[in-house]
Amino acid sequence: MKSILGIGNALTDILAVLPDDSLLRQFHLPVGSMQHVDKETGNKIWQVLKKMGAQYVAGGAAGNTITGTAVFGMPSGFIGKVGDDEVGALYRSDQERNGIKSILLTGREDSGRASVFITPPNAERTFATYLGAALELCPEDLKPEYFTGYDYFFIEGYLVQNQQLLRQAVRLAREAGCYIAIDMASYNVVESNDTFLHDIVEQYVDIVFANETEAGSFTRHEPREAVDIISDMCDIAVVKIGAKGSYIRSGDEFHHIEACPADVKDATGAGDLYAAGFLYAHALGMPLDICGRVGSITASKVVEVVGPKIDIPRWKAAKREIRALIAENL
């Protein structure tokens, strides 16, 4: 089985399902937004959520994807930085439990936390993220031997804000012979790093994952045109269009993949798990449409639970569906 290494912000998600948006107003968090907060505000939010009995889940975009590939059985590794604290220890133990070969360095600040507020009536997600130690990951932390032996290298798009780190990472991954994939992460990150991101994609990246708003920010076009434009810059372009599925383009090959039916409770991790399924199928040498369908299956399972982790019954169901799908196409 081919192997994969990921790099990203090692964040623990603190999930809270709220009866209304009064707590969001208290901390000046617009509904549906993704806000970075400083240490003081992050700690205040954390203290409130502790009293509510919030759920703690090891997360971060790349961390979620790499957990998914590990559950599929791909040898998986992850590079990140945490603090010397209980949240960092939780993150380490979660990766160990999932069989991930972690390179978790220790920073000076507290471990990063992403407070995720889920509010009615449509299970809207609002994020307040304190990056903490995750933000301390720097180019000097990366060593060539970290990349040796891996077939794929997966990058979460949030790292483009640390341009020197990302450039060093893709250079080392390319030197190690890795096939490089990036998930664009957020439309505002794309907008604020547009020139740099175009340069990285055109020079180093083989697979681009983007949702419709990210693709729109990157290309200034609607999803169907955007996937064509992105595919001209890399080997494979994937544009996810929510309940309408996804578009995949590579050279002259194009597919529209339907979304799988799901009882949606929380969309956290949907894109991350889509990438995990897609990359797993790609590692098996499956055709692109099958890769997309596997990604859709895994995405459909994670949206049925609160948080970015698929539970055991749904993982079992996903694997059954995927095995049958792959068997049909061998």
N, C-alpha and C positions, 0 to 999 in steps of 0.2 A: 504493500500500500504506500502511495506517495505521502510525503509529510508536509506540514505547513507550520510556519512561524508567523506570529502576529506581533504587532507593536501598537501600543495605545495608552490612553490614560487609565490607570488602574483605579477605578472608582467603585465604591460600594454604593449600590442604590438603596435608599431608605424610602420605602413605599408607604404611602398613606392614602387611604380612600376616605374622602371628606364628604360630609353631608351637603356642603355648600361652598361658596368661594370666599367666605369671611376671613379665613386664615390667609388666603392669598392677598386680600386687600390689606391685611395687617402688615404684611412684609412687602407691599408694593410690587406684587408679582402679577403681571397681566396674564389672564387665563390663556393657556396654550403656548406661553412663551418659554424660551430657554435662556435663563439669566445666569451669569456668573456672579457670585457673591464673595465678599471678602471673609476673612477668618471670623471676625466678630459676628457678622450676620449669619454666617454658616453655623456657628456654634449656638446662636440663639434659636435658629430653626431646629437644629438637632435636639436641643433640650425640650422644645415643645413636642417634637415627634416621639421622643423617648417616652413621655408621659402618656402618649396615645397608643403605645404598644405597636409602633410601626414595624413593618417587615424589613429585615436586612437581607440583601441579596448581592453577592459579588457581581459587578456589572462592568460598565464601560463598553463602548461599541465593539472594539476589537476583542475584548475579553469575552463578550457574549458569542461572537462568531467562532472564536477558537474553542470555547466550551462545546459548541455544537459540533465542530469537526472532530473533537476528541470523543464525544459520545458516539459518533458514527464509526469510530475505530481508527481514524487517521492519527498517526503519530503527530502530536501537536505541541508547539512551544509558544511562549509568550514573553515579551520584554516589557517591563513597566517599572514604576517606582512607587513605593508605599512608605508610610511613616512607621516608626517603632511604637506601635500602639495596638489596641484591641481590634480596631477596624482593619489594620494591615494584617494582623494575624488571621482574621477571618478570611481575608482575601487569599492569603497563602494556602490556608487549609482547604478552601473551596477548590482552588486549582489542583491541589494535590489529590483531592477526592475524585476529581474528574480525569485524573491521569495526565494532566498537562505538565510538560517539562518547563517549569517557570524560571525565568531570570528576573526575579523581583528584587531590585536594588532598594536600599534603605535611604530615605531622604531625611532632611532636617525637620521639615514641617509635618503636621498631622497628615494622616492618610486622606486622600480625596474622597469626597462624598457627594452623591447626586441625590438631593431630596426630590422625590417624584410625588406630586400631588395629583390625585385622580378625582375629578369632580363631575357631578351630574350636569346635564341629563345625558350626555353622550360619552361619558368616561374620558373626558378631555384631560390630557396630560400637561402639567406645568412643571418645569424643572428649575430648581435653584441649586447650582453646582458650585461647590468649593473644591477647586482642583488640588490645593495643598501640595503634598509631596509629588504627586503625578506631574506637576508643572516643572519640577526640578530635573526631570530626565533631560540630559544634554548630549551633544554629539560625542563628547569625550567618554561618555558611559558605554558607547557601542564599540564592540570588539569584533574583528573579522570571524573569530571562532564561534561567535554566537549564531552565525548564519550558515556555517558549514554543514552540509548534509541535508539541508531542507530543499524541497522541490518548489514550494510556493512561499511567497512572502505577502502577508496581508496587512494593510495599513488603514487605520481609521482616519478619516478626513480631518478630524479636529486637530491633528498634529501639524497641519499645514501652517498653523499659527506660529509654530516653532520651525521656521524655514531651514535653519542650519541643521537642526536635528533630522528633519525629514530628508534633506538632501544627502546627508551622510548615510542615513539608513538605506536609501535606494541605491546609492553607490555600492555599499557593501553587499547588498542583496544581489545586485547585478553581477558583481565580481564573483559571488558564490554560485552563480548560475541559476538563481531563483526566477520563477515566473511570478511577476509582481501584479497584485491586485490592490485597488483602493476603493473604499466606500467614501463618497463625498461628504457624508455626515450631516451637513446643515447648509441651507441656502445662504445664510448670512456669512458663514465661514467662506463659502465659495466667492461671494461678492467681494469680501475684503481681502482676498488673496488671489484674485483672478489671474493676474499675469504669471505669478509664481506657479499656480496650479496648472495652468496650460503648459508651462515649460516642463514641469515634472511628468505630466501625462504623456506629452509628445516624446520625451526623451527616454522615459524609463518604464512606464506602466503598460501592462498587457491587458488587464481587465479593469474596466471602470463600472462601478455600481453607483447609481444615482436615483433619487426619487424625482418626481416631476418638477418640483420647485427647484431642486438643486440643478437638475439638467437645464431648466429654464434660465437660471442665473448664469450657468456656465456657457450656454450657447445663444441665449436671447431668442430661443425658439420654443414652440410647443413640443410636447414629448415625442411625437412621431418623427418630426424633423430633427429633434435633438439627438435621438439615438443614431441617426445617419451621420450627423456631424461628428459626434464623439467617436463613432467607429472608424472615421477617417484618421483619427489620431492614435488609435491603439488597435489591438487584435480583436477584442470583444467589448462591446458596449451593452450595458443592461440599464434600462430605464424602467423603474417601478412606478406604476400608476394606480396604486391603492387597490380598491375593490374591482377595478377594471383589469387587473393583472400586471403584466410587464411586457416590454418590448426588448427583443434581443437582436443585435446585428453584428455580423462578422463578415467583412468583405461583401460579397453579393448575397449572403445568406441572411434571411430575416424571419423572425418568428414573433407572433403575438401569443403570449401564454395567458390563459385564463386564470383568474384567482380561484383557489379552492374554497368551497363553502365553509363557513366557520360561524360559531356563535361568539361574536366579538365582545370581549370584556375590557381589554386593554391592549393598545397597539404597541406597547413598549417591547422593543426587541424584534419586531417583525422584519425589518430590513436586515438586521444582524443575522437572524436565523435563515432568511432567504439566502444570504451570501454563503452561510455554512452549507446549506443543502446544495446550492449550485456548485460550489467548489469541490464538495465531496463527489458529486456525480462527474464533474469535469476530471477529477483525479482518476476516476475509473475508466475514463475514455469514452464517456457517453456523448451522444449527439447533443448539440446545443439546446434543442427543444426539450429533451429529457432533463438536461441540467436545470432549465427553467421550471419545469414541472416539479422536480424534486425540491427546488427552492420554494415553490409555492406551497407544497405540502408542509414543509417545516414552518413556514411563516403562518400558515393557517392554524397550526397547533399552538403556537406561542400566544396568539391573540386571544385564545380562549381562557387564558389564565392571567392573573394580575402579576406583573413583573416580567423580566426578560428570560426566565427559565421555564422550559417545558417540563411538566411533571412526568413521572414514570409511566402512568397509563397512556398518556398521549404520545410519549416517545415510542412506546411499544406499537401503538397504532400507526404512527408515522413510518416506522421501520418496516412494518408489514406492507403498507401501501407502496413504499419505495422499492422494497425487494420485488414485489409483483411487477411494478412498472419496469424495473431494470431487466427482469427475467424476460419480459415481452420483447425487449429490444436487444438481446444478446445474439 
